[in-house]
Amino acid sequence: MTAITDIPDAPRAARRPQAGNPVLRWLRTNLFSSIPNGILTVVLLALLAKGIFSFVQWGIANAVWLAPANDSSACRAARGIGACWAIIPEKYRFILFGTYPFDEQWRPALSVLLFIALYYLSTRRVLWRRELVYLWIGALALISVLMWGGVFGLSFVSQDRWGGLPVTLILATFGLAFGFPLGILVALGRRSKLPAIRSLSVLYVELIRGVPLVSLLFMASVMFPLFMPAGFNIDKLLRAQIAIILFAGAYLAEVIRGGLQAVPRGQYEAADALGLSYWRKHRLIILPQAIRHVIPPLVNTFIAFFKDTSLVLIIGIFDLLTTAKTAIIDPAWQQFSVEVYIFVAAIYFVFCFAMSRYSRSLEAHTASR
């Protein structure tokens, strides 16, 4: 029998409750655990404080918030001292909606609100029913009517006039909405036992992933029309959209294939023992588990594609970033591009941060089941 006095000192110390303030204990453990770590922490805190103080001085205290219409004299007087946020109310309609007719800009604004409402409703798990699919179809049809017009007394607006945030949301939403099922099919194709399907899937993934998105957009915009018969032309936005869908499908396929490989072999055998068909087996048993395994990389891919939609500027499509760059061409406001880019970055951050937070909540929900 082992006596109490025989217990080693180290385990006994580990069981002893730690005294002192928990905040101070955390600071001592994580920031000041040694002299070099303490010096590095102090230096970084000093640099961070200086950066925050400078930004507050430039962006808030000395900033010019409002100015008369098309008059940047106040901003020029404060140049180098404070920010010129007056450029945002002066140019925000062009940044958000591009060259869409000024009097009709309520239509793209309403389209953006419809997109945001669809995103929000789609995050509510209690609404994950078939009716949500019908709601998406109806809302997208309504957005198309609003953007194009030509019916119900709305004037027709060609796609050449579209621009800004609606174009970014259209490219990102349709790219991911169609790229995701395409990725699932390609991932299943890569694991197929049929050599022809497996080879085609591998060829598609390797071919698309072997070139940058810029190359695909260039091919869709410049090269594709050269192979079409004379007089046959597909809209430039649609060609860019198809390129984005193909690109998203290849990358999502690899992510989903990783999830399929993480599903235990016993799950396949159990589904086969139940007598389920190939598609019912994957729809009811395999794919839900596979997607649950890869939620973080899936959302990482979604966020990357949302930002990659800005690459359409190389083929002359006026997305949000392109309209922002065009807005500062005006000589009166040409010197205040930093404020415009901060405004656009804030919009991108809101959407990307919302996706990130939702993925964390979804991951926590699936882990608790």
Disulfide bonds with the S-S distance in Angstrom:
Cys75-Cys84 2.02
